[in-house]
């Protein structure tokens, strides 16, 4: 069974993206295409990374605009049949509802608080913190507005799960194997910690894609998660 990992395919060229996707596909459930790659290549990149690979495609565009604009954008990308499409919860209830209605066959995931932001950064942009409280407020708003998934730091998973119940998918970026470089992430956890906290899908990028062998790195992380799940059931 594929591990509940979304590999962030943040490649500079479409050929590299396709190679990474093929390498990790046997081991993970999902590949994630972000804003930079999508803006460079457009819809072509979705079909390219999907290819013949048995993986879901997570389109991480973090849409954030007036409801009509987001509805139009969501309707257009829904034709590409991504499994997940992200919007910013901070866009408000009407915007989230518009995305959900425009893409009924795609899971709309609302981004709560970016994992690159800490409490000080939130204060500097005028958002009432701490980050955990801000994430909880945005999560409730998003789910009431129809979002079927939430993107949050691993640190917020237990509180959000308690708040929104078992049926909302919790997606966690900011996941780093022990000892890995944090990069630009402020609120992080190991894959095992995120899974134990109750996350459903772990977003992992550079620890896999920057490895000498991305396929082997994905396989190693998948095996570690299976061991952690087995230990948790024991």
Secondary structure as GFF3:
##gff-version 3
##sequence-region A 1 234
A	DSSP	beta_strand	3	8	.	.	.	ID=ss1
A	DSSP	alpha_helix	14	24	.	.	.	ID=ss2
A	DSSP	beta_strand	28	34	.	.	.	ID=ss3
A	DSSP	alpha_helix	35	41	.	.	.	ID=ss4
A	DSSP	alpha_helix	44	50	.	.	.	ID=ss5
A	DSSP	beta_strand	56	63	.	.	.	ID=ss6
A	DSSP	alpha_helix	67	78	.	.	.	ID=ss7
A	DSSP	beta_strand	84	88	.	.	.	ID=ss8
A	DSSP	three_ten_helix	89	91	.	.	.	ID=ss9
A	DSSP	alpha_helix	93	102	.	.	.	ID=ss10
A	DSSP	beta_strand	107	111	.	.	.	ID=ss11
A	DSSP	alpha_helix	119	124	.	.	.	ID=ss12
A	DSSP	alpha_helix	131	144	.	.	.	ID=ss13
A	DSSP	beta_strand	149	151	.	.	.	ID=ss14
A	DSSP	three_ten_helix	154	156	.	.	.	ID=ss15
A	DSSP	alpha_helix	157	164	.	.	.	ID=ss16
A	DSSP	beta_strand	169	172	.	.	.	ID=ss17
A	DSSP	alpha_helix	191	197	.	.	.	ID=ss18
A	DSSP	beta_strand	201	204	.	.	.	ID=ss19
A	DSSP	alpha_helix	206	209	.	.	.	ID=ss20
A	DSSP	alpha_helix	214	233	.	.	.	ID=ss21
###
